[in-house]
Amino acid sequence: MKSPNPFVEIVSTGRCLPDHIMTNADLEKIVDTSDAWISEMTGIRERRIAAKDVGAADMGAEAARIAMKRAGIQPGEVDIIVCSTATPDRLLPSTACDIQALLGATNAAAYDISTACSGFIYGLQCAEGHIAAGRAEIALVICTEKMSAIIDWTDRNTCVIFGDGAGAAVVRKAGANGASGHAVLSSFIRSDGTLAELLWRPAGGARIPMDVGVLETSAHLVKMAGREVFKHAVRMMAESADQALVKAGLTSNDIDLLIPHQANIRIIEATARYAGLPMEKVFVNIEKYGNMSSATIPIALDEAVEQGRLKAGDHVLLVAFGAGFTWGSSVIRW
C-alpha cells in the first residue's frame, strides 16, 4: 500500500526537565517500598520532581522555547498552541493561555486538551486538523505535567511511578517554504469512558468540589487499579499501533524505532512483542524519568533525536495509552 501524502510535519522538538532527582532510595524513606521492588515491577530508578514554585506552564513554555529556537520560529509566527496537561496550574484559564503569555505568542489561539498520557498523539491530530483546514500554518504541541502535585505520597502503588517534565514540538504544513521536515504519515485515536474509574481523580472538580472531606480522604489525588490498567493498556496500544501502520501503508517490518508511552517497563515490553519489534528498536528512558503522562513521548522523541537514534527516512511509531481511557498511535517518516 502506498503511503499517504502528509498534511503536516514536525519541524523540531524540545524538552524541559526539573533539576531535582528523586531516586528509589529517596522513596524508601517516604513509603514502605524498596529500590529492588520498584525497579523490578516498573523499570523506574529515578524521576524528576518540579520545585513548588514551578508550574506546568513554566515547564511547557521552556520546552516550547527550545523547540522554537531550533526551528527558527518567532513567537509571533505561531498560529495555534495545543497544550496537553493533566495538571493545569489552575482550572481557569487554560494552561495553554498561560504559556501563550509566557512566550509572547500574541497571534496564537491557545487551548488545553485533557487526554492524559495520550496527549501528544491527540495534540498532533488537533494541530493537523487546524493546518489541513487552512486555519493555521504553524502550531505548537506542548505536553507538560507536574504529576507530583496530584499524587498521594502515602500510596506506594502510585507515588513510585510518576514524575514531572514537559516536551514540545513545532508542527507546520508539510513542505512549507520548500523545506522538508518529519512527515506525520498517519494517526489513530480512540477512547472508552466506561473504564474511567480504573485510572482517575474521583473528586476536586465541579461534580464533587474540593472541601475538607475530599482533602481528608485524598479523593482529589490519582487512584489506579494497576492490574486492570496494565491489561487494557497493552491491548489498546497494540490495536492503535496496528491501525496507524495500516493507515500509513506500512508494516512493523518498516518501523525503525518504536517510542511508546513510558508507563511501565513491562507494558513497554509487552507492546513491543505485540508489535513484532525487538527491544533493540524500542526507545526506553523510563528508568530516568518514570511516567510523565503526556510528556513522556515528546521528551523521548527529543532524546532519540539527540542520541542519533533517528536518521533521515526512518519510520518511527509513537504509541500511547492513558486515563479516559484514551489511546492512540502515529507514524512519522523522519
N, C-alpha and C positions, 0 to 999 in steps of 0.2 A: 504494500500500500504506500502511495506517495505521501510524504509529509506535507501537512498543510502550510499555506503561506502565513507567516506570523503577523499578527496585528501590532505586537509590542515587543520591545527588547529591554533587558536590564542593562543599563549603562555602567553602573558602578554600585558598590556596596560599602557599608561602614558599620562599625560596632562600637559600643561603649560598655565597659565592664567596671564595676566598682573596684576600688583598690583593696578593700578588706576581704581577706580569705578566711572562711570558716572551715576548718578541717573536721574530719570524723572524730578525731581526738577531742576537739573542742565540744562536739555534741555529746560525747561521753560524759562530760561534766554537767550537762543540762538535763538529759533524759536517760532512762535505762536502756542503753544501746551499746554497741561496740563497733569499732572500725571494721573488724572482720565481718560482722553481720551485714553492715551497710554495704561494704564492698562486694560481698558475695551476692546479696539479694538485688542490688541496684546497679552496681558498677561505679558508684559515685565515691570519690575520695575527698573532694572538697567542693565548695561552692562560693560564689561572691555574694556579699551582703552590702547593700547600699547604706550609707550613713542616714541618720534620722532626718537631716535637713535636705536630703536629695530625693527628688520625686521622680515619677515616671516621665514627666515632661522634660525634666533636665537631662535624663539619660537619652531619651528619644531625640531631643534636639542635637545633642552631641554626636550621636551616631549619624544623624542626617547631615550635619555639617561636614563630617568626614566623607560621606558618600558624594555630597555636592561638590566638594573641593576636587575629588578625584575625577568627577565628570565635567568639571569646568562650568558648573551651573551656578548662577547668581540667584539669591532669594527671590528677586522679582520675576524670575522666569518660571517659577513653579506655579502650575495651574491648580493642582489638586494635592491635598495631603490626606492620606488614608492612614489612620492610626489604629492599630490593634493593641488593646490592653485589657487585662482582667483586673488591673489595679490602678484605676484612674486616681489622680491626686485628689479629685473632688468629683461629686456627682454632676455638678453643673458649674461652668460649661464643660465642654469636651476637652480631653487631654490634647486632641489634635489642635484645637484653637489655642491652647496654651503654648504648644510647640510652634505654631504659626507665629505667635507674638515673639517668642524667643529667637526665632530665625529671622524675623523681619520680612516674612514672605507675604507681603501685603496684597498681592494679586491672587492669592490662592483661596479656594474654597477648602474647608477643613472639617473632617468629621471622624468620629470613632466607630469602630466595629467591635463587637463582643462575641468572638467565636473561639475564645480561649486558645489552646495550643495550635489550632489550625489557622490562626490569624494571618500568617504570611501568605498561605495559599489563597485564602479568601480575599486578602488585600490586593494580591496580584490581579485577581479577577475583577475586582472593583476598578482598579486603575485601567485595566484593559478595556472595560466597558466604556469608561469616560472617553478614552482615547479613540477607540474604534468608532464611537458615535460622533466623533469630530468635536467633542465638547472640551477637549484638553489636548495639549501636546506633551507636557512634562508633568509627571506625577512623582510624589514621594510616598513610598510604602514604608511605614515605620511600625515596628513591633517593640514595645517597651513594657517591662514588667518588674515591679517591686514585690515579688511574691512573699518576701519576708514579712511584709506588712499584713498579710491575710492568712498567715499560718499559725496554727495552735502549737506553740513551742513546748507544750506538755504532752503532745500526741506523737509518740515515737514513730508511728506508721506514716505520718505525713511530713513532719518537720525535717526529716533527714533527706527528703527528696528534692526540695525546691531551692532555687537561687534567683538572683537578680541580674538584670542586664537588658541591653537594647541593641537591636540591629535595624538597619535601614537600607533601602535600595532606591536608586533613581531609575524610573521607568519612562520610556518615551515611545513614540510611534516608530515602528520598525523601519529602518532605512532613512530616518530623518536626517537631513543635512548631508546626505550621501555617505554617512558613516555606517559601519556595521557593528552592532552590539551583540548581545547574547539573547537570541530569539526565544521567546516563550512559544513553544510549539503546541502545547495543549494543557488543559487543566480539567479537573473533575472535582466537584464538591458535593457533599451530602450532609444531612442532619437527621437525627432521631430524638425528638424531645421527650419521648416516652421513657427514656432511660436517664433523664436529667438527675434524678436523686442518687445515682451511683457516684457522681462527682459534682459537688455543688457547695454553695454557701446558703444555708437554709433561710437566714434572716439578715436584716440590715437594709433591705430595700423598702419599696413603698407598701408592699403587702404585709410584711412584718417589720415595721420600722424599728430602728435602734432604740432600746430602752434598757433599764437596769437588768431586767430578766434576760435579755439577749446577751448582754455583756457577761453576766454571771454564768451562763451556760455555754458561752463561746459559740453560740449558734450563728454568729456572723463570720466565722472562720471556715476554711476549707474542710470538707468532710469527704472521704473517699472510701469506696468499697473496692479495695485493691485487686482482689482476685477476679471480680466481675469486670472491672475496668480492663485488666490485662487481657481477658478472653475477647472482649469486644474490640479492643484496640488492634490486636493482631489481625483479626478477621477483616475489620473495616479498612485498615491500611493496605492489606493485600488486595482487597477489592478495588480501592481507589487507584492503586498503582497499575493494576491491570487495565482499568478504564482509561487512564491517562495515556498509557502506552498504545492502546488501540486507537485513540483519537489522534495520536501523533504518527500513526502508521509504522510503529516500531515494535520490537520485542525486547525481552530482557537481555538478549544477546547483544543488543545495540547500546546498552547502558554502560557508560564508563565509570560513573560514580553515583551511588545512592546516598542521599542525605536525608535520613529520617529524623523525625522529631526525637529529641534526646530525652525520653521519658524514663527509660529503664533499659539496662543492657540486655536483659532477657527479651524484652519486647523488640528491641532492635535486631537481635539475632534471629528471632522467630520471623520477623518481617522479611529479613534478607533471605531466609530459607524459602518462604512462600514466593518471593520474587525471583527465586532461582539465581541469586547472586552470591558469590563468595564474600566473606568478610573483608577480603583484600580490596574489594570495590565499594566498601561502605565507610563513610566518614563518621568517626566517633570522637566526641570530645566530652562526653557526659562525665568522665572521671574528674574533669577540672571544674565543671560549672553546675552539674545537676540539671534539673528540669527548670528552665526559664520560661515555660509556657510558650507563647507565640514567638518569643525572641530566639528560641533555640535554632531554628532553621536559618534565618538570615545571618546570625552570628557564625554558625557552622559554614555557611556558604562563603562568608567573608574570609574565614580562616582557611578554607580549602583553596581559595584563590591565592591567598598569601603564601601558602605552603607549596604551591605549584602542583596541586592535585588535579587541576583542570587545565587543558590546553585547547587551542582553537579547534573547533569541530567536534569536540567531545559532547556526548549527551549525558546530562545529569538529571536524575529523577529525584524530586522532592516529594516527601510523603509525611502526612501529619494526622493526628487524632487528638481530640480534646473534649472538654466538657461541653454538654449540649444535648446529646453527643453531636460533635461535628467531626468531619474528616474530609481529607482531600489530598490531591496529588497534582504535580505539574512536571512537565518535561521541558527542559531548556536545552537548546543547542548552543554550546559555548563558542 
